[in-house]
C-alpha cells in the first residue's frame, strides 16, 4: 500500500508594513524632487534672489506633483504637493531660510563662493521624499572649492554616505550618531548639535523613532535608543558645521515655516486663529508649510501666534552657527524593504570629488570599509558570508 504523501504547508507570508504601491509613490515623489533640484541648482547663480528661488522651487514641486496620479479613486482625489517648502540657507545659516517679501532679509542675493543648502520635499498621497544638498556658487573643476568650505562639504557628503549604509535592519540609532561624529572629525568639523532625523510613514515626516546628531548631555538622555526594523522609512538629515562645537542659535531671521502637530489637541479661542488653523489643515494637511502659502500674510502671522503658543503648530526656526563658519547639509529618504535598503531620493546633483578639493581625507579603516560597500548586498555576497559563517562554526 502506497504511503500517503503530505504536502508541507508553506509558511504564511509576513504582512508588509508598506506595500509596493506605497514604495512607488515614494519613488515618484523622489523623481519629482530630483528634477526640481536640478532646475534649482541651475538657478543658484551669483546675483539670484533667495526669495525668488524659494518661490520658484515650490512652484516646480506643485507642477511636478500636479502631473501625476490624477485619477480619482472612488471619487476621491489623491492629495499631493509640497512635503517641505523650498528653503535656501547660506553659509552659517543651518536650515529653514525661506523669507517672505515683507521680511527684512528678503532682499538677500547669492554671492560667488556662497555655501548654499537647497532643501525641498514632495509627497504623493502622503508618502514624502525629502532631499537636501549643498553647492558652492560659481565653483567649477577649474576653480574648485578649497579651505574650510571644502572640509565641511567633504565631511557632510562622507557622513551622509556612511549614515546611508548604517540605517539598516538591526542597527541602532546611536551607531549612526557616533559614526557621523567620527566622520566629521576627519575634517575637523562637528555635526550641528541636536539636529534630528526621523522615521516617516504616510502623512508623517517626524515619527517617534529618531536619530540625533551631536547631542548634549540632556538631549542624549532624552533620546530613546531604537533599532531599525524592516519596512520602515527614514528621512536622514546630515548637517555638519566647520565650527568648533557645532552649536547653533536663533538670530534675527523671522520663522516662516511651520507644521501642524497632530499629537496635540487644543480648542483655539480666537476666531482668526481658528480660521488660519483651518486654512493650514486644508492647504498643507500634516506637512510643513510656508506662511507665504496662506491667503493673508498679516492675518496668518497673528492667527499662528495662539496655535504656536499652545503647541498645535510647531515652528521650524532659522538657526545659525557662529559668523565665519560654514554649514553643509545632505538629506536623503531611505526605505528598509525586505530586499535591503532602498534609496527613495536620488544621489546629489551637484557634488563631485573634482569640485571639492580638501587637504584632508578619511583615514579610518572601519569607515572606509563601510564606504566601499554597496548600499544593498548582492545575493552572491550574502551567500558567501553565510558559507563563511558555516565554515567558521565547523572549525570551532
RODO-2510 file (C-alpha; in nm, 4 decimals, decimal comma):
residues 396
     n   res          X          Y          Z
     1     x     0,0000     0,0000     0,0000
     2     x     0,1427     0,3362    -0,1019
     3     x     0,2231     0,5808     0,1759
     4     x     0,0103     0,8925     0,1856
     5     x     0,2139     1,1988     0,0920
     6     x     0,1538     1,5143     0,2852
     7     x     0,2468     1,8477     0,1360
     8     x     0,4160     2,0612     0,3969
     9     x     0,2206     2,3866     0,4116
    10     x     0,4120     2,6965     0,3062
    11     x     0,4752     2,9388     0,5887
    12     x     0,2305     3,2297     0,5765
    13     x     0,3810     3,5392     0,4203
    14     x     0,4520     3,8125     0,6700
    15     x     0,2232     4,1130     0,6135
    16     x     0,4140     4,4126     0,4775
    17     x     0,4082     4,7476     0,6598
    18     x     0,4463     4,9287     0,3264
    19     x     0,3083     4,7950     0,0001
    20     x     0,4810     4,8037    -0,3382
    21     x     0,2239     5,0691    -0,4381
    22     x     0,3375     5,2868    -0,1435
    23     x     0,7037     5,2424    -0,2426
    24     x     0,6161     5,3516    -0,5981
    25     x     0,4534     5,6690    -0,4617
    26     x     0,7630     5,7435    -0,2515
    27     x     0,9866     5,6892    -0,5557
    28     x     0,7665     5,9031    -0,7833
    29     x     0,7919     6,1845    -0,5276
    30     x     1,1707     6,1246    -0,5202
    31     x     1,1911     6,1564    -0,9005
    32     x     0,9988     6,4875    -0,8885
    33     x     1,2292     6,6186    -0,6142
    34     x     1,5354     6,5246    -0,8221
    35     x     1,4008     6,7070    -1,1302
    36     x     1,3278     7,0165    -0,9214
    37     x     1,6691     7,0011    -0,7521
    38     x     1,8377     7,0035    -1,0956
    39     x     1,6376     7,3123    -1,2002
    40     x     1,7042     7,4966    -0,8732
    41     x     2,0776     7,4279    -0,8787
    42     x     2,0964     7,5752    -1,2299
    43     x     1,9259     7,8889    -1,0921
    44     x     2,1634     7,9196    -0,7923
    45     x     2,3957     8,1696    -0,9568
    46     x     2,5643     8,4888    -0,8421
    47     x     2,3024     8,7641    -0,8002
    48     x     1,9997     8,5283    -0,7701
    49     x     1,7499     8,6416    -0,5025
    50     x     1,6861     8,3764    -0,2382
    51     x     1,3152     8,4602    -0,2117
    52     x     1,2732     8,4089    -0,5900
    53     x     1,4463     8,0699    -0,5703
    54     x     1,2175     7,9608    -0,2835
    55     x     0,9009     8,0691    -0,4686
    56     x     1,0211     7,9008    -0,7886
    57     x     1,1113     7,5758    -0,6076
    58     x     0,7643     7,5489    -0,4513
    59     x     0,6048     7,6181    -0,7898
    60     x     0,8158     7,3458    -0,9564
    61     x     0,7140     7,0908    -0,6881
    62     x     0,3427     7,1756    -0,7272
    63     x     0,3731     7,1438    -1,1074
    64     x     0,5573     6,8109    -1,0785
    65     x     0,3111     6,6540    -0,8355
    66     x     0,0191     6,8029    -1,0319
    67     x     0,1204     6,5963    -1,3356
    68     x     0,0894     6,2503    -1,1737
    69     x    -0,1742     6,0315    -1,0019
    70     x    -0,4657     6,2428    -1,1256
    71     x    -0,7231     5,9647    -1,1480
    72     x    -0,9765     5,9868    -0,8653
    73     x    -1,0117     5,6663    -0,6598
    74     x    -1,3749     5,6008    -0,5607
    75     x    -1,4465     5,9627    -0,6396
    76     x    -1,1694     6,0923    -0,4102
    77     x    -0,8727     6,2884    -0,5480
    78     x    -0,5326     6,1924    -0,4142
    79     x    -0,3523     6,4526    -0,2001
    80     x    -0,0149     6,5618    -0,3441
    81     x     0,2206     6,8546    -0,3245
    82     x     0,4877     7,0035    -0,1019
    83     x     0,6269     6,7832     0,1739
    84     x     0,8767     7,0534     0,2708
    85     x     0,8771     7,4133     0,1447
    86     x     1,1864     7,5166    -0,0521
    87     x     1,4490     7,6667     0,1758
    88     x     1,7808     7,8121     0,0668
    89     x     2,0213     7,8523     0,3600
    90     x     2,3576     8,0211     0,3010
    91     x     2,6970     7,9824     0,4724
    92     x     2,6432     7,9696     0,8540
    93     x     2,2621     7,9548     0,8273
    94     x     2,1826     7,5960     0,9270
    95     x     1,8403     7,5437     0,7638
    96     x     1,4784     7,6611     0,7055
    97     x     1,5591     8,0013     0,5495
    98     x     1,2707     8,0891     0,3170
    99     x     1,1858     8,4602     0,3557
   100     x     0,8622     8,6453     0,2878
   101     x     0,8567     8,9650     0,0785
   102     x     0,7850     9,1626     0,3990
   103     x     1,0903     9,0265     0,5847
   104     x     1,3962     9,2496     0,6330
   105     x     1,6204     8,9764     0,4846
   106     x     1,4044     8,9233     0,1725
   107     x     1,6486     9,1177    -0,0470
   108     x     1,9337     8,8718     0,0176
   109     x     2,1079     8,7518    -0,3001
   110     x     2,3603     8,4756    -0,3642
   111     x     2,7252     8,5770    -0,3976
   112     x     3,0140     8,3932    -0,5589
   113     x     3,1648     8,1451    -0,3145
   114     x     2,8484     8,1144    -0,1000
   115     x     2,7927     7,7698     0,0540
   116     x     2,4254     7,7075    -0,0291
   117     x     2,1975     7,4382     0,1180
   118     x     1,8949     7,3621    -0,1030
   119     x     1,6191     7,1745     0,0856
   120     x     1,2969     7,0533    -0,0811
   121     x     1,0307     6,7833    -0,0464
   122     x     0,7320     6,6403    -0,2344
   123     x     0,4632     6,3905    -0,1410
   124     x     0,2204     6,1680    -0,3280
   125     x    -0,0768     6,0505    -0,1182
   126     x     0,1156     6,1468     0,1965
   127     x     0,4283     5,9438     0,1057
   128     x     0,7069     6,2011     0,1206
   129     x     1,0507     6,2185    -0,0398
   130     x     1,2657     6,4956     0,1059
   131     x     1,6112     6,5897    -0,0136
   132     x     1,8799     6,8482     0,0569
   133     x     2,2227     6,9093    -0,0855
   134     x     2,4992     7,1658    -0,0698
   135     x     2,6548     7,3605    -0,3547
   136     x     2,9050     7,6462    -0,3835
   137     x     2,8073     7,9340    -0,6115
   138     x     3,0434     7,9710    -0,9074
   139     x     3,2639     7,6694    -0,8265
   140     x     3,3942     7,4585    -1,1157
   141     x     3,6616     7,1946    -1,1733
   142     x     3,8850     7,4807    -1,2913
   143     x     3,8016     7,6793    -0,9740
   144     x     3,7237     7,4096    -0,7141
   145     x     3,6118     7,4698    -0,3559
   146     x     3,9057     7,4736    -0,1107
   147     x     3,9816     7,5502     0,2563
   148     x     3,7171     7,5168     0,5301
   149     x     3,4330     7,5229     0,2764
   150     x     3,5804     7,2121     0,1118
   151     x     3,6351     7,0459     0,4512
   152     x     3,2752     7,0900     0,5650
   153     x     3,1241     6,9731     0,2335
   154     x     3,3528     6,6668     0,2163
   155     x     3,2709     6,5852     0,5798
   156     x     2,8942     6,6155     0,5226
   157     x     2,8962     6,4124     0,1991
   158     x     3,1008     6,1289     0,3533
   159     x     2,8880     6,1346     0,6723
   160     x     2,5697     6,1032     0,4620
   161     x     2,7151     5,8115     0,2633
   162     x     2,8167     5,6339     0,5853
   163     x     2,4793     5,7015     0,7539
   164     x     2,3089     5,5574     0,4444
   165     x     2,4965     5,2277     0,4991
   166     x     2,4255     5,2169     0,8735
   167     x     2,0499     5,2793     0,8594
   168     x     1,9689     4,9125     0,8130
   169     x     1,7570     4,6490     0,9842
   170     x     1,9003     4,5520     1,3248
   171     x     2,1279     4,8548     1,3663
   172     x     2,0759     5,1174     1,6384
   173     x     2,0282     5,4943     1,6072
   174     x     2,3292     5,5859     1,8244
   175     x     2,5571     5,3829     1,5919
   176     x     2,4676     5,6412     1,3237
   177     x     2,5124     5,9333     1,5690
   178     x     2,8638     5,8144     1,6602
   179     x     2,9728     5,7344     1,3027
   180     x     2,8603     6,0772     1,1746
   181     x     3,0598     6,2493     1,4518
   182     x     3,3677     6,0354     1,3810
   183     x     3,3435     6,1078     1,0062
   184     x     3,3072     6,4844     1,0590
   185     x     3,6125     6,4819     1,2905
   186     x     3,8316     6,3615     0,9997
   187     x     3,7949     6,7140     0,8551
   188     x     3,7991     6,8899     1,1960
   189     x     3,4245     6,9502     1,1720
   190     x     3,1281     6,8830     1,4026
   191     x     2,7683     6,7746     1,3386
   192     x     2,5236     7,0548     1,4244
   193     x     2,4072     6,9964     1,7830
   194     x     2,0679     6,8363     1,8372
   195     x     1,9622     6,8006     1,4723
   196     x     1,7110     6,5178     1,4226
   197     x     1,6419     6,2581     1,1534
   198     x     1,3027     6,0902     1,1860
   199     x     1,1057     5,7859     1,0852
   200     x     0,8433     5,8539     0,8168
   201     x     0,5106     5,6970     0,7260
   202     x     0,2001     5,8132     0,5386
   203     x     0,1387     6,1804     0,6300
   204     x     0,4166     6,1683     0,8929
   205     x     0,7705     6,3022     0,8458
   206     x     0,8543     6,3388     1,2162
   207     x     0,7830     5,9905     1,3528
   208     x     0,8783     5,8680     1,7006
   209     x     1,1931     5,6748     1,6025
   210     x     1,4758     5,9274     1,5707
   211     x     1,8480     5,9761     1,5194
   212     x     2,0114     6,2769     1,6866
   213     x     2,3359     6,4462     1,5837
   214     x     2,5984     6,5695     1,8311
   215     x     2,3623     6,5614     2,1338
   216     x     2,4420     6,7488     2,4559
   217     x     2,4004     6,5514     2,7808
   218     x     2,0310     6,6401     2,8227
   219     x     1,9479     6,5584     2,4577
   220     x     2,1346     6,2271     2,4831
   221     x     1,9398     6,1334     2,7956
   222     x     1,6062     6,2316     2,6361
   223     x     1,6643     6,0471     2,3044
   224     x     1,5407     5,6905     2,3135
   225     x     1,7701     5,4164     2,1829
   226     x     1,5923     5,2488     1,8887
   227     x     1,6563     4,9605     1,6491
   228     x     1,5817     4,9975     1,2773
   229     x     1,3250     4,7445     1,1538
   230     x     1,2043     4,6060     0,8208
   231     x     0,9665     4,8205     0,6111
   232     x     1,0487     5,1406     0,7989
   233     x     1,1221     5,4628     0,6113
   234     x     1,3565     5,7356     0,7363
   235     x     1,4409     6,0909     0,6348
   236     x     1,8099     6,1299     0,7196
   237     x     1,9295     6,4871     0,7693
   238     x     2,3074     6,5269     0,7912
   239     x     2,4160     6,8796     0,8927
   240     x     2,7852     6,9465     0,9556
   241     x     2,9499     7,2680     1,0792
   242     x     3,3070     7,3878     1,0347
   243     x     3,2783     7,5415     1,3849
   244     x     3,4449     7,4034     1,6976
   245     x     3,1382     7,2661     1,8787
   246     x     2,8531     7,2511     1,6264
   247     x     2,6318     7,4731     1,8436
   248     x     2,3667     7,6840     1,6677
   249     x     2,1451     7,9685     1,7883
   250     x     1,8445     8,1748     1,6808
   251     x     1,9317     8,5209     1,5465
   252     x     1,7167     8,7866     1,3781
   253     x     1,5547     8,5811     1,0997
   254     x     1,1772     8,5516     1,1228
   255     x     1,0346     8,1996     1,1215
   256     x     0,8318     8,1351     0,8054
   257     x     0,7985     7,7536     0,8002
   258     x     0,5555     7,5824     1,0377
   259     x     0,3832     7,2450     1,0736
   260     x     0,0653     7,1221     1,2410
   261     x     0,1395     6,8926     1,5364
   262     x    -0,1125     6,6087     1,5047
   263     x    -0,0416     6,4806     1,8568
   264     x    -0,1725     6,7999     2,0246
   265     x    -0,5383     6,8917     2,0752
   266     x    -0,6477     7,2350     2,1901
   267     x    -0,9573     7,4454     2,1258
   268     x    -0,8363     7,7782     1,9863
   269     x    -1,0130     8,0755     2,1471
   270     x    -0,9712     8,3471     1,8841
   271     x    -1,1843     8,3463     1,5703
   272     x    -0,8894     8,4490     1,3495
   273     x    -0,6704     8,1718     1,4946
   274     x    -0,9394     7,9131     1,4142
   275     x    -0,9748     8,0452     1,0580
   276     x    -0,5973     8,0342     0,9989
   277     x    -0,5687     7,6838     1,1532
   278     x    -0,8494     7,5641     0,9265
   279     x    -0,6679     7,7101     0,6214
   280     x    -0,3457     7,5329     0,7281
   281     x    -0,5274     7,1979     0,7568
   282     x    -0,6862     7,2440     0,4149
   283     x    -0,3738     7,3615     0,2287
   284     x    -0,0874     7,1719     0,3976
   285     x    -0,2506     6,8881     0,5919
   286     x     0,0143     6,7174     0,8037
   287     x     0,3119     6,8682     0,6168
   288     x     0,5231     7,1791     0,6846
   289     x     0,4114     7,4974     0,5064
   290     x     0,5431     7,8462     0,4444
   291     x     0,3338     8,1430     0,5669
   292     x     0,3652     8,2622     0,2043
   293     x     0,1189     7,9869     0,1022
   294     x    -0,1592     8,1325     0,3206
   295     x    -0,4064     8,3842     0,1838
   296     x    -0,3342     8,6860     0,4033
   297     x     0,0161     8,7034     0,5499
   298     x    -0,0604     8,9589     0,8226
   299     x    -0,3731     8,7736     0,9387
   300     x    -0,1827     8,4411     0,9206
   301     x     0,1029     8,5713     1,1392
   302     x    -0,1477     8,6832     1,4068
   303     x    -0,3522     8,3637     1,3818
   304     x    -0,0467     8,1398     1,4110
   305     x     0,0612     8,3014     1,7405
   306     x    -0,2088     8,1340     1,9518
   307     x    -0,1663     7,7967     1,7749
   308     x     0,2137     7,8030     1,8283
   309     x     0,1739     7,9140     2,1911
   310     x    -0,0388     7,6060     2,2664
   311     x     0,1700     7,3616     2,0610
   312     x    -0,0917     7,2997     1,7891
   313     x     0,1556     7,4283     1,5331
   314     x     0,5323     7,3998     1,5640
   315     x     0,7852     7,6432     1,4151
   316     x     1,0888     7,5444     1,2069
   317     x     1,3201     7,8100     1,3422
   318     x     1,6073     7,9558     1,1405
   319     x     1,9261     7,8882     1,3377
   320     x     2,2860     7,9942     1,2779
   321     x     2,6320     7,8705     1,3709
   322     x     2,8853     8,1464     1,4579
   323     x     2,9919     8,4007     1,1926
   324     x     3,2814     8,2872     0,9700
   325     x     3,1768     7,9209     0,9992
   326     x     3,0051     7,7169     0,7269
   327     x     2,7349     7,4508     0,7393
   328     x     2,6906     7,1784     0,4753
   329     x     2,3860     6,9511     0,4529
   330     x     2,2768     6,6380     0,2693
   331     x     1,9300     6,4907     0,3300
   332     x     1,8029     6,1636     0,1844
   333     x     1,4959     5,9429     0,2244
   334     x     1,5501     5,5678     0,2585
   335     x     1,3228     5,2618     0,2915
   336     x     1,4282     4,9396     0,4673
   337     x     1,2454     4,6956     0,2383
   338     x     1,2952     4,3137     0,2661
   339     x     1,5468     4,3057    -0,0220
   340     x     1,7659     4,5614     0,1599
   341     x     1,7916     4,9412     0,1985
   342     x     1,6302     5,1322    -0,0902
   343     x     1,7144     5,4971    -0,1571
   344     x     1,3885     5,6787    -0,2399
   345     x     1,5566     6,0088    -0,3273
   346     x     1,8421     6,0472    -0,5782
   347     x     2,2153     6,0985    -0,5142
   348     x     2,3286     6,4650    -0,5023
   349     x     2,3037     6,6526    -0,8332
   350     x     2,5972     6,8925    -0,7830
   351     x     2,8579     6,7141    -0,5703
   352     x     3,1581     6,5599    -0,7468
   353     x     3,5016     6,4984    -0,5916
   354     x     3,6583     6,7157    -0,8648
   355     x     3,4597     7,0206    -0,7475
   356     x     3,5661     6,9981    -0,3815
   357     x     3,9399     6,9845    -0,3037
   358     x     4,0094     6,9342     0,0662
   359     x     4,3589     6,8743     0,2023
   360     x     4,2391     6,6029     0,4406
   361     x     4,0872     6,2651     0,3549
   362     x     3,9114     5,9935     0,5542
   363     x     4,1760     5,7756     0,7235
   364     x     3,9658     5,5485     0,9488
   365     x     3,9782     5,1932     0,8074
   366     x     3,6399     5,0901     0,9502
   367     x     3,4633     5,3908     0,7957
   368     x     3,6491     5,3466     0,4658
   369     x     3,5396     4,9823     0,4630
   370     x     3,1772     5,0893     0,5104
   371     x     3,2065     5,3372     0,2234
   372     x     3,3424     5,0701    -0,0089
   373     x     3,0289     4,8553     0,0388
   374     x     2,7300     4,8946    -0,1884
   375     x     2,4076     5,0080    -0,0215
   376     x     2,2415     4,6727    -0,0795
   377     x     2,4366     4,3456    -0,0550
   378     x     2,4099     4,1217    -0,3595
   379     x     2,2631     3,7715    -0,3092
   380     x     2,6011     3,6211    -0,4067
   381     x     2,7812     3,8180    -0,1323
   382     x     2,5151     3,7232     0,1251
   383     x     2,5572     3,3530     0,0290
   384     x     2,9381     3,3809     0,0598
   385     x     2,9051     3,5429     0,4031
   386     x     2,6688     3,2664     0,5215
   387     x     2,9067     2,9970     0,3904
   388     x     3,1991     3,1650     0,5673
   389     x     2,9983     3,1683     0,8923
   390     x     2,9141     2,7982     0,8467
   391     x     3,2800     2,7065     0,7839
   392     x     3,3881     2,9052     1,0890
   393     x     3,1318     2,7153     1,3014
   394     x     3,2598     2,3806     1,1652
   395     x     3,6178     2,4741     1,2513
   396     x     3,5263     2,5771     1,6043
***
